[in-house]
Amino acid sequence: MSEKLLSRKEAIIFLTKIGCSKEIINHCKTVAQIAIKTAKQIQANGTKVDIQLVEIGAMLHDIGRSKTHSVDHAIVGAEIAKNAGLPESIISIIKRHVGGGISQNESKKLGWAKDLYMPVTIEEKIVCYADKLIEKSKIAPIENTINKLVEENKIDAANRVRKLYKEINALMDDFS
């Protein structure tokens, strides 16, 4: 990969400088831990994964929470990353990690600019997946996230998270 990524230490310094709380930084560290483990398992099963991109994307995915805790943190975070000159691959992870992705219809209702807010690359999907397994900075069953989305009447998002969970788990299973 030709893009210059921050190191983990640089990512933590950046999160701190931009105003992320210790809780958000701890959450990002836990998401990164799960994402790296997931990426290594998927890679061991033969799928090409940029593990460094997964790690730094996971470390920075919630950078927008330095300014807002609404779903818009994905958009705010992508803007922060863009203004800081971070690689497009990191900006995309930040922009596409919420709700198992945000459909065009949902983004229109949210008043977001027309863009792609669904995870596409394996790295984007892994970070999104890992984020859905973490509550604050603790690992939690995927059903917690799915049930919360259903309770909030976000059925499409719940279905996307379930589909993403199955897709990533299928890539981690070793059928040999």
Beta strands, then each sheet from edge to edge (+ up, - down):
strand 1: 134-135
strand 2: 138-139
sheet 1: 1+ 2-
end
